[in-house]
Amino acid sequence: MNLIVAVDKKWGIGKKNDLLFHLKKDMKHFVEYTSGKTVVMGSNTLLSFPGSKPLKNRVNIVLWPGGKDVEGAIICQTLDEVFAKIKEYNPEDVFIVGGAMMYRTMLPYCDKAYITKVDADGEAEVFFENLDSLDNWVLEAQDEYIEDEGYMISFCTYVNKAPKAY
């Protein structure tokens, strides 16, 4: 299982239930990695999408206790249901896409993390775990910084040396 997220230089990921930055190259990167795959998210992430609609061309699994049916999404009431549903798909094609609670919960189970580092302070209210400070996460690859909507960004791949089984 994988996760994908953009972080600022303090590992911030969001504020006011929205992304810190709206970056075209980062969004293209996100689409390239997740299109045709399975994305897993919490209900607030789904609600933050345009029209609160699931992402197109993906299997959308949403943890939403007490949640209603949503066309184009698989709604799971519990984390156990999410894990059971994930097992139906190739783990290499599963991406955790937010929000903060879902990232925090699923991080130990992920094999890889695709992190877009944005060299800016987005004044975040919500943060991602600093993978550089965790013993079991190793930076495997980092691209050169490039410009995106006035910000400098770098695409990074981290590998979990000891992912938990689910």
CYANA upper distance limits for C-alpha pairs under 8 A (distance plus 0.5 A):
  1 MET  CA     91 PRO  CA      5.15
  1 MET  CA     92 GLU  CA      5.96
  1 MET  CA     93 ASP  CA      7.52
  1 MET  CA     94 VAL  CA      5.67
  1 MET  CA     95 PHE  CA      6.76
  1 MET  CA     96 ILE  CA      8.31
  1 MET  CA    109 TYR  CA      7.50
  1 MET  CA    110 CYS  CA      5.26
  1 MET  CA    111 ASP  CA      6.08
  1 MET  CA    112 LYS  CA      7.41
  2 ASN  CA     91 PRO  CA      8.27
  2 ASN  CA     92 GLU  CA      7.37
  2 ASN  CA     93 ASP  CA      8.18
  2 ASN  CA     94 VAL  CA      6.46
  2 ASN  CA     95 PHE  CA      5.19
  2 ASN  CA     96 ILE  CA      6.71
  2 ASN  CA    110 CYS  CA      5.62
  2 ASN  CA    111 ASP  CA      6.32
  2 ASN  CA    112 LYS  CA      5.29
  2 ASN  CA    113 ALA  CA      6.07
  2 ASN  CA    114 TYR  CA      7.96
  3 LEU  CA     94 VAL  CA      8.39
  3 LEU  CA     95 PHE  CA      5.25
  3 LEU  CA     96 ILE  CA      4.85
  3 LEU  CA     97 VAL  CA      6.65
  3 LEU  CA    103 TYR  CA      8.12
  3 LEU  CA    107 LEU  CA      8.13
  3 LEU  CA    110 CYS  CA      7.31
  3 LEU  CA    112 LYS  CA      7.04
  3 LEU  CA    113 ALA  CA      5.30
  3 LEU  CA    114 TYR  CA      6.59
  4 ILE  CA     30 PHE  CA      7.89
  4 ILE  CA     95 PHE  CA      7.04
  4 ILE  CA     96 ILE  CA      6.87
  4 ILE  CA     97 VAL  CA      6.25
  4 ILE  CA    113 ALA  CA      6.31
  4 ILE  CA    114 TYR  CA      5.12
  4 ILE  CA    115 ILE  CA      6.37
  5 VAL  CA     13 ILE  CA      8.05
  5 VAL  CA     97 VAL  CA      7.15
  5 VAL  CA     98 GLY  CA      8.17
  5 VAL  CA    113 ALA  CA      8.44
  5 VAL  CA    114 TYR  CA      7.03
  5 VAL  CA    115 ILE  CA      5.72
  5 VAL  CA    116 THR  CA      6.78
  6 ALA  CA     13 ILE  CA      6.88
  6 ALA  CA     26 ASP  CA      8.27
  6 ALA  CA    115 ILE  CA      6.10
  6 ALA  CA    116 THR  CA      4.87
  6 ALA  CA    117 LYS  CA      6.46
  6 ALA  CA    118 VAL  CA      7.57
  7 VAL  CA     11 TRP  CA      5.30
  7 VAL  CA     12 GLY  CA      5.74
  7 VAL  CA     13 ILE  CA      5.52
  7 VAL  CA    115 ILE  CA      7.48
  7 VAL  CA    116 THR  CA      6.65
  7 VAL  CA    117 LYS  CA      5.73
  7 VAL  CA    118 VAL  CA      6.51
  7 VAL  CA    128 PHE  CA      7.81
  8 ASP  CA     12 GLY  CA      5.66
  8 ASP  CA     13 ILE  CA      7.21
  8 ASP  CA     20 LEU  CA      8.39
  8 ASP  CA    117 LYS  CA      6.45
  8 ASP  CA    118 VAL  CA      5.26
  8 ASP  CA    119 ASP  CA      6.67
  8 ASP  CA    120 ALA  CA      6.11
  8 ASP  CA    121 ASP  CA      6.13
  8 ASP  CA    122 GLY  CA      6.56
  9 LYS  CA    117 LYS  CA      7.35
  9 LYS  CA    118 VAL  CA      6.73
  9 LYS  CA    119 ASP  CA      5.99
  9 LYS  CA    120 ALA  CA      6.21
  9 LYS  CA    121 ASP  CA      6.43
 10 LYS  CA    121 ASP  CA      7.26
 10 LYS  CA    127 PHE  CA      8.40
 11 TRP  CA    127 PHE  CA      6.20
 11 TRP  CA    128 PHE  CA      5.92
 11 TRP  CA    129 GLU  CA      7.38
 11 TRP  CA    130 ASN  CA      6.53
 12 GLY  CA     20 LEU  CA      8.34
 12 GLY  CA    121 ASP  CA      8.43
 12 GLY  CA    122 GLY  CA      7.49
 12 GLY  CA    123 GLU  CA      8.01
 12 GLY  CA    124 ALA  CA      5.50
 12 GLY  CA    125 GLU  CA      7.68
 12 GLY  CA    126 VAL  CA      6.31
 12 GLY  CA    127 PHE  CA      4.62
 12 GLY  CA    128 PHE  CA      6.47
 13 ILE  CA     19 LEU  CA      6.89
 13 ILE  CA     20 LEU  CA      6.62
 13 ILE  CA    100 ALA  CA      8.25
 13 ILE  CA    124 ALA  CA      6.81
 13 ILE  CA    125 GLU  CA      8.39
 13 ILE  CA    126 VAL  CA      6.26
 13 ILE  CA    127 PHE  CA      5.78
 13 ILE  CA    128 PHE  CA      6.75
 14 GLY  CA     18 ASP  CA      6.05
 14 GLY  CA     19 LEU  CA      5.22
 14 GLY  CA     20 LEU  CA      5.45
 14 GLY  CA    122 GLY  CA      8.49
 14 GLY  CA    124 ALA  CA      5.80
 14 GLY  CA    125 GLU  CA      6.58
 14 GLY  CA    126 VAL  CA      5.67
 14 GLY  CA    127 PHE  CA      7.56
 15 LYS  CA     19 LEU  CA      7.13
 15 LYS  CA     20 LEU  CA      6.95
 15 LYS  CA    123 GLU  CA      8.31
 15 LYS  CA    124 ALA  CA      5.83
 15 LYS  CA    125 GLU  CA      5.39
 15 LYS  CA    126 VAL  CA      6.64
 16 LYS  CA    125 GLU  CA      8.13
 17 ASN  CA     44 ASN  CA      7.67
 17 ASN  CA     45 THR  CA      8.14
 17 ASN  CA     48 SER  CA      7.07
 18 ASP  CA     48 SER  CA      7.04
 20 LEU  CA    122 GLY  CA      6.01
 20 LEU  CA    123 GLU  CA      8.33
 20 LEU  CA    124 ALA  CA      7.32
 21 PHE  CA    122 GLY  CA      7.85
 22 HIS  CA     27 MET  CA      8.21
 23 LEU  CA     27 MET  CA      6.54
 23 LEU  CA    148 ASP  CA      6.46
 23 LEU  CA    149 GLU  CA      6.38
 24 LYS  CA     28 LYS  CA      6.64
 24 LYS  CA    148 ASP  CA      7.17
 24 LYS  CA    149 GLU  CA      7.55
 25 LYS  CA     29 HIS  CA      6.65
 25 LYS  CA    148 ASP  CA      6.55
 26 ASP  CA     30 PHE  CA      6.67
 26 ASP  CA    116 THR  CA      7.54
 26 ASP  CA    148 ASP  CA      8.18
 27 MET  CA     31 VAL  CA      6.67
 28 LYS  CA     32 GLU  CA      6.61
 29 HIS  CA     33 TYR  CA      6.75
 30 PHE  CA     34 THR  CA      6.57
 31 VAL  CA     35 SER  CA      5.84
 34 THR  CA     38 THR  CA      7.60
 34 THR  CA     39 VAL  CA      7.56
 34 THR  CA     58 ARG  CA      7.71
 34 THR  CA     93 ASP  CA      8.28
 34 THR  CA     95 PHE  CA      7.41
 35 SER  CA     56 LYS  CA      8.44
 35 SER  CA     57 ASN  CA      6.32
 35 SER  CA     58 ARG  CA      6.32
 36 GLY  CA     57 ASN  CA      5.83
 36 GLY  CA     58 ARG  CA      5.45
 36 GLY  CA     59 VAL  CA      8.07
 37 LYS  CA     57 ASN  CA      8.23
 37 LYS  CA     58 ARG  CA      5.70
 37 LYS  CA     59 VAL  CA      6.85
 37 LYS  CA     93 ASP  CA      5.66
 37 LYS  CA     94 VAL  CA      6.77
 37 LYS  CA     95 PHE  CA      8.07
 38 THR  CA     58 ARG  CA      6.03
 38 THR  CA     59 VAL  CA      5.00
 38 THR  CA     60 ASN  CA      6.55
 38 THR  CA     61 ILE  CA      7.84
 38 THR  CA     89 TYR  CA      8.07
 38 THR  CA     93 ASP  CA      6.51
 38 THR  CA     94 VAL  CA      5.21
 38 THR  CA     95 PHE  CA      6.64
 39 VAL  CA     58 ARG  CA      7.19
 39 VAL  CA     59 VAL  CA      6.60
 39 VAL  CA     60 ASN  CA      5.61
 39 VAL  CA     61 ILE  CA      6.64
 39 VAL  CA     94 VAL  CA      6.35
 39 VAL  CA     95 PHE  CA      5.32
 39 VAL  CA     96 ILE  CA      6.27
 39 VAL  CA     97 VAL  CA      6.78
 40 VAL  CA     60 ASN  CA      6.59
 40 VAL  CA     61 ILE  CA      5.23
 40 VAL  CA     62 VAL  CA      6.36
 40 VAL  CA     63 LEU  CA      8.30
 40 VAL  CA     94 VAL  CA      7.80
 40 VAL  CA     95 PHE  CA      6.61
 40 VAL  CA     96 ILE  CA      5.22
 40 VAL  CA     97 VAL  CA      6.46
 40 VAL  CA     98 GLY  CA      7.95
 41 MET  CA     45 THR  CA      6.68
 41 MET  CA     46 LEU  CA      7.48
 41 MET  CA     60 ASN  CA      8.22
 41 MET  CA     61 ILE  CA      6.90
 41 MET  CA     62 VAL  CA      5.51
 41 MET  CA     63 LEU  CA      6.82
 41 MET  CA     96 ILE  CA      6.59
 41 MET  CA     97 VAL  CA      6.03
 41 MET  CA     98 GLY  CA      5.54
 41 MET  CA     99 GLY  CA      6.96
 41 MET  CA    102 MET  CA      6.85
 42 GLY  CA     46 LEU  CA      7.23
 42 GLY  CA     62 VAL  CA      5.88
 42 GLY  CA     63 LEU  CA      5.33
 42 GLY  CA     64 TRP  CA      6.82
 42 GLY  CA     98 GLY  CA      6.82
 42 GLY  CA     99 GLY  CA      6.47
 42 GLY  CA    101 MET  CA      8.13
 42 GLY  CA    102 MET  CA      6.47
 43 SER  CA     47 LEU  CA      6.68
 43 SER  CA     62 VAL  CA      6.55
 43 SER  CA     63 LEU  CA      6.51
 43 SER  CA     64 TRP  CA      5.66
 43 SER  CA     67 GLY  CA      8.43
 44 ASN  CA     48 SER  CA      6.62
 44 ASN  CA     99 GLY  CA      7.43
 45 THR  CA     49 PHE  CA      7.25
 45 THR  CA     97 VAL  CA      8.48
 45 THR  CA     98 GLY  CA      6.46
 45 THR  CA     99 GLY  CA      6.04
 46 LEU  CA     52 SER  CA      6.15
 46 LEU  CA     53 LYS  CA      7.16
 46 LEU  CA     54 PRO  CA      6.85
 46 LEU  CA     62 VAL  CA      7.94
 47 LEU  CA     51 GLY  CA      8.14
 47 LEU  CA     52 SER  CA      4.80
 47 LEU  CA     53 LYS  CA      7.82
 48 SER  CA     52 SER  CA      6.49
 49 PHE  CA     53 LYS  CA      6.59
 49 PHE  CA     54 PRO  CA      7.80
 49 PHE  CA     55 LEU  CA      8.45
 53 LYS  CA     70 VAL  CA      8.42
 53 LYS  CA     72 GLY  CA      8.34
 54 PRO  CA     60 ASN  CA      6.75
 54 PRO  CA     71 GLU  CA      8.37
 54 PRO  CA     72 GLY  CA      6.52
 54 PRO  CA     73 ALA  CA      6.61
 55 LEU  CA     60 ASN  CA      7.34
 59 VAL  CA     72 GLY  CA      8.19
 59 VAL  CA     73 ALA  CA      7.50
 59 VAL  CA     74 ILE  CA      8.32
 60 ASN  CA     72 GLY  CA      7.46
 60 ASN  CA     73 ALA  CA      5.35
 60 ASN  CA     74 ILE  CA      6.55
 61 ILE  CA     73 ALA  CA      6.41
 61 ILE  CA     74 ILE  CA      5.26
 61 ILE  CA     75 ILE  CA      6.64
 61 ILE  CA     76 CYS  CA      7.67
 61 ILE  CA     82 VAL  CA      7.72
 61 ILE  CA     85 LYS  CA      8.38
 62 VAL  CA     73 ALA  CA      7.30
 62 VAL  CA     74 ILE  CA      6.55
 62 VAL  CA     75 ILE  CA      5.47
 62 VAL  CA     76 CYS  CA      6.43
 62 VAL  CA     82 VAL  CA      8.20
 63 LEU  CA     75 ILE  CA      6.62
 63 LEU  CA     76 CYS  CA      5.38
 63 LEU  CA     77 GLN  CA      6.50
 63 LEU  CA     78 THR  CA      7.05
 63 LEU  CA     79 LEU  CA      7.36
 63 LEU  CA     82 VAL  CA      7.16
 64 TRP  CA     75 ILE  CA      6.76
 64 TRP  CA     76 CYS  CA      6.41
 64 TRP  CA     77 GLN  CA      5.90
 64 TRP  CA     78 THR  CA      7.99
 65 PRO  CA     76 CYS  CA      7.44
 65 PRO  CA     77 GLN  CA      4.63
 65 PRO  CA     78 THR  CA      6.73
 66 GLY  CA     77 GLN  CA      6.82
 67 GLY  CA     75 ILE  CA      7.47
 67 GLY  CA     77 GLN  CA      7.61
 68 LYS  CA     75 ILE  CA      7.99
 69 ASP  CA     73 ALA  CA      8.15
 69 ASP  CA     74 ILE  CA      8.33
 69 ASP  CA     75 ILE  CA      7.00
 70 VAL  CA     74 ILE  CA      8.00
 70 VAL  CA     75 ILE  CA      7.82
 76 CYS  CA     81 GLU  CA      6.08
 76 CYS  CA     82 VAL  CA      6.32
 77 GLN  CA     81 GLU  CA      7.17
 78 THR  CA     82 VAL  CA      7.03
 79 LEU  CA     83 PHE  CA      6.78
 80 ASP  CA     84 ALA  CA      6.66
 81 GLU  CA     85 LYS  CA      6.59
 82 VAL  CA     86 ILE  CA      6.59
 83 PHE  CA     87 LYS  CA      6.84
 83 PHE  CA    166 TYR  CA      7.08
 84 ALA  CA     88 GLU  CA      7.68
 85 LYS  CA     89 TYR  CA      8.13
 86 ILE  CA     91 PRO  CA      7.89
 86 ILE  CA     94 VAL  CA      7.82
 87 LYS  CA     91 PRO  CA      7.79
 89 TYR  CA     93 ASP  CA      7.70
 89 TYR  CA     94 VAL  CA      7.71
 90 ASN  CA     94 VAL  CA      7.34
 96 ILE  CA    102 MET  CA      7.93
 96 ILE  CA    103 TYR  CA      7.24
 96 ILE  CA    106 MET  CA      7.95
 97 VAL  CA    103 TYR  CA      7.98
 98 GLY  CA    102 MET  CA      6.06
 98 GLY  CA    103 TYR  CA      6.17
 99 GLY  CA    103 TYR  CA      6.60
100 ALA  CA    104 ARG  CA      6.58
100 ALA  CA    126 VAL  CA      7.19
100 ALA  CA    127 PHE  CA      7.34
100 ALA  CA    128 PHE  CA      7.12
101 MET  CA    105 THR  CA      6.55
102 MET  CA    106 MET  CA      6.44
103 TYR  CA    107 LEU  CA      6.11
103 TYR  CA    128 PHE  CA      7.86
104 ARG  CA    128 PHE  CA      7.88
104 ARG  CA    129 GLU  CA      7.83
106 MET  CA    110 CYS  CA      7.08
108 PRO  CA    160 ASN  CA      8.50
108 PRO  CA    163 PRO  CA      6.13
108 PRO  CA    164 LYS  CA      6.29
109 TYR  CA    163 PRO  CA      5.48
109 TYR  CA    164 LYS  CA      5.20
109 TYR  CA    165 ALA  CA      6.79
109 TYR  CA    166 TYR  CA      7.33
110 CYS  CA    160 ASN  CA      7.36
110 CYS  CA    163 PRO  CA      6.42
110 CYS  CA    164 LYS  CA      8.17
111 ASP  CA    159 VAL  CA      6.38
111 ASP  CA    160 ASN  CA      5.58
111 ASP  CA    161 LYS  CA      8.16
111 ASP  CA    163 PRO  CA      6.36
112 LYS  CA    157 THR  CA      7.39
112 LYS  CA    158 TYR  CA      6.10
112 LYS  CA    159 VAL  CA      5.13
112 LYS  CA    160 ASN  CA      6.55
113 ALA  CA    157 THR  CA      6.28
113 ALA  CA    158 TYR  CA      5.55
113 ALA  CA    159 VAL  CA      6.99
114 TYR  CA    155 PHE  CA      7.72
114 TYR  CA    156 CYS  CA      6.33
114 TYR  CA    157 THR  CA      5.28
114 TYR  CA    158 TYR  CA      7.01
115 ILE  CA    155 PHE  CA      6.52
115 ILE  CA    156 CYS  CA      5.55
115 ILE  CA    157 THR  CA      6.72
115 ILE  CA    158 TYR  CA      8.07
116 THR  CA    153 ILE  CA      7.02
116 THR  CA    154 SER  CA      6.13
116 THR  CA    155 PHE  CA      5.09
116 THR  CA    156 CYS  CA      6.53
117 LYS  CA    153 ILE  CA      5.93
117 LYS  CA    154 SER  CA      5.68
117 LYS  CA    155 PHE  CA      6.90
117 LYS  CA    156 CYS  CA      7.70
118 VAL  CA    151 TYR  CA      7.27
118 VAL  CA    152 MET  CA      6.46
118 VAL  CA    153 ILE  CA      5.00
118 VAL  CA    154 SER  CA      7.24
119 ASP  CA    151 TYR  CA      7.26
119 ASP  CA    152 MET  CA      6.01
119 ASP  CA    153 ILE  CA      6.63
120 ALA  CA    151 TYR  CA      7.67
120 ALA  CA    152 MET  CA      8.36
130 ASN  CA    134 LEU  CA      7.55
131 LEU  CA    137 TRP  CA      6.39
131 LEU  CA    138 VAL  CA      8.12
131 LEU  CA    158 TYR  CA      8.28
132 ASP  CA    137 TRP  CA      7.55
132 ASP  CA    138 VAL  CA      7.75
132 ASP  CA    139 LEU  CA      7.97
136 ASN  CA    160 ASN  CA      6.06
136 ASN  CA    161 LYS  CA      5.62
136 ASN  CA    162 ALA  CA      6.62
137 TRP  CA    158 TYR  CA      6.76
137 TRP  CA    159 VAL  CA      6.03
137 TRP  CA    160 ASN  CA      5.06
137 TRP  CA    161 LYS  CA      6.65
138 VAL  CA    158 TYR  CA      5.84
138 VAL  CA    159 VAL  CA      5.78
138 VAL  CA    160 ASN  CA      7.04
138 VAL  CA    161 LYS  CA      7.84
139 LEU  CA    156 CYS  CA      7.76
139 LEU  CA    157 THR  CA      6.57
139 LEU  CA    158 TYR  CA      4.88
139 LEU  CA    159 VAL  CA      7.00
140 GLU  CA    156 CYS  CA      8.14
140 GLU  CA    157 THR  CA      6.02
140 GLU  CA    158 TYR  CA      5.76
140 GLU  CA    159 VAL  CA      6.79
141 ALA  CA    156 CYS  CA      6.08
141 ALA  CA    157 THR  CA      5.64
141 ALA  CA    158 TYR  CA      7.59
142 GLN  CA    154 SER  CA      7.20
142 GLN  CA    155 PHE  CA      6.35
142 GLN  CA    156 CYS  CA      4.80
142 GLN  CA    157 THR  CA      6.96
143 ASP  CA    154 SER  CA      6.03
143 ASP  CA    155 PHE  CA      5.91
143 ASP  CA    156 CYS  CA      6.89
144 GLU  CA    154 SER  CA      6.43
144 GLU  CA    155 PHE  CA      8.34
145 TYR  CA    152 MET  CA      6.29
145 TYR  CA    153 ILE  CA      5.59
145 TYR  CA    154 SER  CA      5.03
145 TYR  CA    155 PHE  CA      8.35
146 ILE  CA    152 MET  CA      5.85
146 ILE  CA    153 ILE  CA      5.92
146 ILE  CA    154 SER  CA      6.95
147 GLU  CA    151 TYR  CA      6.01
147 GLU  CA    152 MET  CA      5.05
147 GLU  CA    153 ILE  CA      6.80
148 ASP  CA    152 MET  CA      6.62
148 ASP  CA    153 ILE  CA      7.19
